Every structure is written in C-alpha cells, then in structure tokens.
C-alpha cells in the first residue's frame, strides 16, 4: 500500500487502541509531518498515544529509520577505518567527549562527532567547544570530511539537513509533555547518530539525580532499546550504565569543563572522570579494530594519555577548527568570570550526598546554561567543587567556588548549591560508577 493512501486519524486511533503500526504507517506519519502536510495537533495526538501505550522494538526501529532518512545520511565509506562514535544521555559535569575523542582518534579510529547544545541543567558539547576562543563548530560537510580524514576526529554541530524530522518532533514533544518516552528518546538519539555515517557506537546511559533517567531501571530500559535499534541497523552497539548521583569530576560549566578535560588529557584527571573515560574509549578502540579486547582497549586508552599522544591530537584538532591553543596549555591566559564566591560547609562531618540536578541548576543560574533554546550562555560561568561525596568537612570550610559575571544571580545559586549538599556524621559507602554493560547479548553487571 502506498503511503499516500493512509489516513492519519485511523493511524492515531490504532495506536490509541494499543495496536502495532507497520513500518509504512510510521513512515507516512513522519514524512507527512516533516513536509508540513500533517498538523501539529495530529502529530501531538500520535505522540501522546505512543507515550501512553508505548512502541515495541519494531516500531521504535521504524521510527528511527523514518527520522534518519528524513534528511541527509552521511556516507563516509571513502574514509579508511571503522567509524566509531560515542553518545551520552547527558549529565552535570559530563565532559567526556572532549577527552575520549582524541584518545580514540590517536590510534587511527575515525571519530565523527556531531553534537548538540545544552538545555536545562545538563551541558552541551558544542557550548564547551565554543568556550575555546575561535573554535568553530559550524562547518561545511566538505570541511567536516577533510578534518576527519586528516585528524581521525571532528566535532561539529548538527546541520539542518541531518534528521530534520527529529528537530521538528523534539520541539513538539517538548511542549506536549511527551519527552520522557523511552522509544521516542531512543529514536531521537539514534536517528542523529546513524546519520553521521558511523559503523559502531558506544553509549553512556546515565542514571541518578543529575541524569535524564533518574532510576537505574529506566536507564537500563533505554540502554536496551538503543542497543536493539543499533543492532537492527547492523551497527555494533555497546552501552554502559553510569552513575550521575553527583557531578562528574570537579569542574562544572563550559570553560571550566574544558580546563578539566585538558588536565585529564595530561594525566591529571579526577578518578571518576578517568574511570568512565577509559572504559568508553577502550570500548571504542576495540570496536574500531585497534584492540583485540575491551580490556586491551582500556590499556591503550591509558597509554594515549600517559605518552601525550591524545593531548597532542586535541591541540591539532583545535587548530584545524580555528581554535586558539594557548589558553589550553596555560589556563591563566583565559578571561575568567568577574565574580568568584566560596560556598562554605554548614557543619562538621562527611558529605553524604550532592544532588547533581540542583548543582546543575545552580550552575545554570550563574550563567553556564540555558533556560530556553534561545538563551545565550556565559562560557566563563560555573562551579569548581572542592569537596565531593564521602569527603570530610569542617564547618566554614569551602565546599565549592562559584564563578559568574551576573552578580544578581549569586544568592539564588548559593542557595541551590547549599540545598544540594547533605552533611552527616557518618562516612557513606562508596557507590559504583559503572554498573552495567548492555550489548546484543543483553545486559549484565560489571
């Protein structure tokens, strides 16, 4: 049956009544909506029906396929090697792309990264990159290819012709309370990633207060859905579940996270950052056929930091994308925020918890994030943590320093940060950073 013969109302009713839509029926809805031939109110009705009744594995894959082919799908077959990318579901202080991409690329594995901007309490990779003076993320496809060929990595923004259906559908989901649907989230993520022309994908699916998925159970469902879609498209896909109960690393905010990334690439990264980085990078090196096992890939990831090849790769990429490298090698050459405020401990004890969501919102108030898509960001704004969960503190000791150019936001940011930190008399047990791996054989504990 040709898609022009379908009736939108009938398809909405079908999903409302918990029936399964065919690939052609989903393609009809997505194509018509992308081309402006299906109204917002009809697509909203379909999204709500899908949100409430779910989409099975076949429907989720069909949705991804339609969104993927709504625009340009890059063909990178002329670039030698298995192209491998990484996607994170986002979290507070998550700067891992900036660290692992040069590690993996330094072994000759092409890493074609198309990234997004931050919204709300989670930061976006593009905003971090643009905090480097001169760094250009808006590049033509020809330049994208040439940088990837020359440096085995490239970091660019999503163009209007890559998965345009996703852009339209996401905007609609945002205003119809249908964002938190695992199949819809999975379709959105995978349509953009598959459009990059990748051969394999590593996923960092976060759970906890600072993550999109608050519970480990929901994160596991999302990881399984993402892996199933990747495998259906014949792309090797491996996901990890990582803990986002507290911020990742010590630095939060665009330039501050670039700083911590440069420290990490020079062997001075925080333990939690490096544990997740080496696991993800090692898996990418393995999927890129540059290691015989994930364990060997992890060792190679560590070697790339220890011998300086990853940091050197990052400096060369920065130059290739018009960025200035002086401040990456000497942080004192960066123009820091005018106001720096210390947040003090309210009592003696141990830090029992640090609510990553509230800390992310404090950083947003300081100017590091966006409340709406149209907002700008202050690249110098953010927070440097001096203490983290399980650390001992004395009353009046500095827990964190806030950076901002907006003096009027200081009080609310301090309040949010103070509310995020719980101090108790007993030292809490250490949590596990990476809990599960999910691949085509299903999930298992690490």
C-alpha positions in Angstrom: 0.0 0.0 0.0 1.4 3.4 -0.9 1.8 5.8 2.0 -0.5 8.4 0.3 -3.4 6.1 0.9 -3.1 6.0 4.7 -5.5 8.0 6.9 -3.8 9.9 9.8 -6.9 9.7 12.0 -7.0 5.9 11.6 -3.4 5.6 12.5 -3.8 7.7 15.6 -6.8 5.6 16.6 -4.8 2.4 16.0 -2.0 3.5 18.4 -4.6 4.9 20.8 -6.1 1.4 20.9 -2.7 -0.2 21.7 -2.3 -1.8 18.2 1.0 -2.1 16.4 1.8 0.2 13.5 3.6 -1.1 10.4 6.9 0.4 9.1 5.0 2.0 6.3 2.4 3.6 8.6 5.0 5.1 10.8 6.9 6.4 7.7 3.7 8.0 6.5 3.2 9.9 9.7 6.9 11.1 10.0 7.2 12.0 6.3 3.9 13.9 6.3 4.8 15.8 9.4 8.3 16.7 8.3 6.9 18.0 5.0 4.3 20.1 6.7 1.4 18.0 5.4 0.3 16.8 8.9 -0.8 19.3 11.5 0.9 19.8 14.9 -2.3 18.7 16.7 -2.5 15.4 14.8 1.2 14.6 15.4 0.7 15.6 19.1 -2.1 13.1 19.4 0.0 10.4 17.9 3.0 11.2 20.2 0.7 11.1 23.3 -0.7 7.8 22.2 2.8 6.5 21.7 3.9 7.9 25.1 1.0 6.3 27.0 0.9 2.9 25.1 4.5 2.6 24.1 6.2 1.5 20.9 7.6 -2.0 20.5 11.1 -2.8 19.2 9.9 -2.9 15.6 8.0 0.4 15.9 10.9 2.1 17.6 13.3 0.9 14.8 10.8 2.1 12.1 10.5 5.5 13.8 14.3 5.8 13.8 14.5 4.8 10.1 12.0 7.4 9.1 13.6 10.1 11.1 17.1 9.1 9.9 16.0 9.2 6.2 14.1 12.5 6.6 17.4 14.2 5.7 20.9 13.6 4.6 22.7 10.4 5.7 26.5 10.9 5.5 28.5 8.4 3.5 32.0 8.2 5.0 32.9 4.9 3.2 35.8 6.7 1.4 37.4 7.4 4.8 39.5 4.3 5.8 38.8 2.5 9.1 35.7 1.7 11.1 34.0 4.9 12.1 33.0 4.9 15.8 31.2 7.5 17.9 30.0 7.9 21.4 26.8 9.3 22.8 26.0 10.3 26.3 22.4 10.8 27.6 23.8 13.9 29.4 24.7 14.8 33.0 26.2 17.5 35.2 30.0 17.9 34.6 30.0 15.4 31.7 32.9 16.5 29.5 33.9 13.0 28.4 33.6 13.6 24.7 36.4 16.1 24.8 38.7 13.6 26.5 37.9 10.3 24.8 37.6 11.5 21.2 41.4 12.5 20.9 42.3 9.3 22.8 40.5 7.1 20.3 41.5 9.2 17.2 45.2 8.9 18.2 45.0 5.2 17.3 43.6 5.9 13.9 40.0 5.2 14.7 37.9 7.8 12.9 35.5 9.6 15.4 32.9 11.6 13.5 31.1 13.6 16.3 28.0 15.7 15.6 27.0 17.2 18.9 24.3 19.3 20.5 23.9 22.3 22.8 22.9 22.2 26.4 19.4 22.9 27.7 18.5 23.0 31.3 20.8 21.5 33.9 22.9 19.4 31.5 25.7 20.9 29.5 26.1 20.5 25.7 29.4 19.6 24.0 29.1 22.5 21.5 28.9 25.1 24.2 32.0 23.7 25.8 33.8 23.7 22.4 32.8 27.3 21.7 34.2 28.4 25.1 37.6 27.8 23.4 38.4 31.2 21.7 37.9 30.9 17.9 36.8 27.2 17.9 34.3 26.8 15.0 31.6 24.1 15.2 29.5 25.3 12.2 31.4 23.8 9.3 30.5 22.6 5.8 30.3 18.9 5.0 33.4 19.1 2.8 35.4 20.6 5.6 33.9 18.1 8.1 35.2 15.3 5.8 38.7 16.8 5.3 39.2 17.4 9.1 38.1 13.8 9.8 40.5 12.4 7.2 43.4 14.5 8.5 42.9 14.1 12.2 40.7 11.0 12.6 38.2 13.1 14.5 35.9 16.1 14.0 33.5 17.9 16.3 30.7 19.7 14.7 27.1 20.9 15.2 24.0 19.3 13.7 23.1 20.8 10.4 19.5 21.5 9.3 19.7 18.6 6.7 20.6 15.9 9.3 17.5 14.3 10.7 15.2 17.3 10.3 12.2 15.1 11.4 13.9 14.8 14.8 14.2 18.5 15.2 10.5 19.1 14.5 9.4 16.2 16.6 11.6 17.1 19.5 10.3 20.6 19.6 6.7 19.2 19.6 7.5 16.7 22.3 9.0 19.5 24.4 5.7 21.4 24.6 3.3 18.4 24.7 4.8 16.6 27.8 5.9 13.6 25.7 9.7 13.9 26.2 10.2 11.1 28.7 9.2 8.2 26.5 12.0 5.6 26.1 11.2 4.7 22.4 10.9 8.4 21.4 14.1 9.2 23.2 15.8 6.3 21.6 14.6 7.2 18.1 15.8 10.8 18.6 19.2 9.8 19.7 19.8 7.0 17.1 18.5 8.9 14.1 21.1 11.6 14.6 23.9 9.2 15.4 23.2 6.9 12.4 23.1 9.9 10.1 26.8 10.5 10.9 27.8 7.5 8.8 29.1 5.5 11.7 30.0 1.8 11.8 29.8 1.3 15.5 28.5 3.2 18.6 29.3 3.3 22.3 26.6 4.7 24.6 26.9 6.2 28.1 23.4 6.0 29.6 23.4 7.8 32.9 21.1 7.4 35.9 20.6 9.4 39.1 19.5 12.9 40.2 21.6 14.7 37.6 20.6 12.4 34.7 17.7 12.4 32.3 16.8 8.9 33.6 16.5 9.2 37.4 16.3 5.4 38.1 18.7 2.7 37.1 15.7 0.6 35.9 14.6 3.3 33.4 18.2 3.8 32.3 18.5 0.0 31.7 15.4 0.0 29.5 16.7 2.9 27.5 20.1 1.3 27.0 18.5 -2.0 25.8 16.2 -0.1 23.4 19.2 1.9 22.0 21.3 -1.2 21.5 18.4 -3.1 19.9 18.0 -0.2 17.4 21.7 0.0 16.7 21.9 -3.8 16.0 18.8 -3.7 13.8 20.7 -1.2 11.6 23.7 -3.5 11.6 25.9 -1.2 13.7 27.8 -2.7 16.6 26.4 -1.0 19.6 27.5 -1.3 23.3 26.0 0.7 26.1 27.1 1.3 29.7 25.1 2.5 32.7 26.9 5.1 34.7 26.1 6.9 38.0 25.1 10.6 37.9 24.0 11.0 41.6 26.7 13.6 41.9 28.5 15.7 39.3 31.2 14.0 37.2 34.6 15.5 38.1 35.2 18.7 40.0 34.5 21.4 37.4 31.1 22.3 36.0 30.4 24.9 33.3 31.7 25.3 29.8 35.3 26.7 30.0 35.8 25.1 33.4 35.0 21.7 31.9 37.4 22.3 29.0 40.0 23.0 31.7 39.4 19.7 33.4 39.4 17.9 30.1 42.9 19.3 29.3 44.0 18.3 32.8 42.7 14.8 32.1 44.4 14.6 28.8 47.7 15.5 30.5 47.3 12.7 33.1 45.7 14.8 35.9 42.0 13.9 35.6 39.8 13.0 38.5 39.4 9.3 39.2 35.7 9.2 38.4 36.2 11.0 35.1 39.1 8.8 34.1 37.3 5.5 35.1 34.4 6.2 32.7 36.6 7.8 30.0 38.9 4.8 29.8 36.0 2.3 29.8 34.2 4.1 26.9 37.4 5.0 25.0 38.7 1.4 25.4 35.5 0.0 24.0 35.6 2.4 21.0 39.2 1.4 20.3 38.1 -2.3 20.4 35.1 -1.6 18.1 37.5 0.3 15.8 39.6 -2.9 15.4 42.6 -1.4 17.1 42.5 -3.7 20.1 41.7 -7.4 20.4 39.5 -7.0 23.5 37.9 -4.2 25.5 40.5 -4.8 28.3 43.3 -4.2 25.8 41.4 -1.1 24.5 41.3 0.3 28.1 45.1 -0.2 28.5 45.7 1.6 25.1 43.4 4.4 26.3 45.6 4.9 29.4 48.8 4.7 27.3 47.5 7.5 25.0 47.2 9.8 28.0 50.4 8.8 29.6 52.5 9.3 26.4 50.9 12.6 25.5 49.6 11.5 22.1 45.9 12.2 23.0 46.6 15.8 24.2 48.7 16.5 21.1 45.8 15.2 18.9 43.4 17.6 20.7 45.7 20.6 20.1 45.9 19.8 16.4 42.1 19.4 16.1 41.6 22.7 17.9 43.9 24.4 15.3 42.1 22.7 12.5 38.7 24.1 13.7 40.2 27.6 14.1 40.6 27.5 17.9 43.3 29.1 19.9 45.5 26.6 21.8 47.5 29.0 24.1 44.8 29.0 26.8 44.5 25.2 26.6 48.2 25.0 27.6 48.1 27.9 30.1 44.8 28.5 31.8 45.9 31.9 33.1 45.6 33.2 29.6 41.8 32.7 29.8 39.4 35.6 30.7 37.7 34.3 33.9 34.4 35.4 35.3 34.5 38.7 37.4 32.8 37.3 40.5 34.1 34.3 42.5 32.2 33.2 45.6 33.0 30.5 48.0 30.2 28.2 49.4 31.0 27.1 53.0 30.1 23.9 54.9 27.3 24.5 57.5 28.7 21.9 59.9 31.4 19.3 60.6 31.0 15.8 59.2 31.1 14.0 55.9 29.4 14.9 52.7 26.6 12.3 52.4 25.2 13.4 49.1 25.5 16.0 46.4 22.3 16.4 44.3 23.6 16.7 40.8 20.4 18.2 39.5 20.4 21.1 42.0 24.1 21.7 41.4 23.4 21.8 37.7 20.6 24.3 38.2 22.9 26.4 40.4 25.4 26.5 37.5 22.6 27.4 35.1 21.6 30.4 37.4 25.3 31.5 37.3 25.0 31.7 33.5 26.5 28.4 32.4 23.3 27.0 30.9 20.1 27.8 29.1 16.5 28.0 30.4 15.2 28.3 26.8 16.7 27.2 23.5 17.1 30.9 22.6 19.2 31.9 25.6 22.9 32.5 25.3 25.5 31.1 27.8 28.4 32.7 29.7 31.3 30.4 28.9 33.2 31.5 31.9 30.4 30.8 34.4 30.3 27.6 36.5 31.3 25.9 39.7 34.5 24.3 40.9 33.9 21.7 43.6 36.5 21.5 46.4 34.8 18.5 48.1 32.7 15.6 46.9 30.6 12.8 48.4 32.4 10.9 51.2 34.9 13.7 51.9 35.3 15.0 55.4 34.5 18.7 56.0 34.8 21.2 58.8 32.2 23.9 59.5 33.2 27.0 57.5 35.4 25.1 55.1 34.9 25.9 51.4 32.9 23.2 49.6 32.8 24.9 46.2 33.6 28.1 44.4 31.0 29.7 42.1 32.1 31.8 39.0 29.8 34.3 37.3 29.6 37.6 35.5 26.0 38.1 36.7 26.2 39.4 40.3 22.4 39.3 40.8 22.3 35.5 40.4 24.8 34.8 43.2 22.3 34.5 46.1 20.0 32.0 44.4 22.9 30.0 43.1 24.4 29.7 46.6 21.0 28.7 48.0 20.6 26.0 45.3 24.0 24.7 45.9 23.6 24.6 49.7 20.3 22.7 49.3 22.1 20.2 47.1 24.7 19.2 49.8 23.8 17.0 52.7 26.4 16.7 55.5 26.1 13.8 58.1 28.2 12.4 60.9 28.9 9.0 59.2 31.0 8.5 56.1 28.8 6.9 53.4 29.6 3.8 51.4 31.2 4.3 48.0 28.9 3.8 45.1 29.8 2.1 41.8 30.5 4.4 38.9 29.7 2.0 36.1 27.1 -0.7 36.9 26.1 -2.5 33.7 27.1 -3.2 30.2 24.5 -3.8 27.5 25.2 -5.3 24.2 23.5 -7.6 21.6 23.6 -10.4 24.2 21.6 -8.3 26.7 22.5 -6.6 30.0 24.9 -7.8 32.6 26.6 -6.4 35.7 30.1 -5.2 35.6 
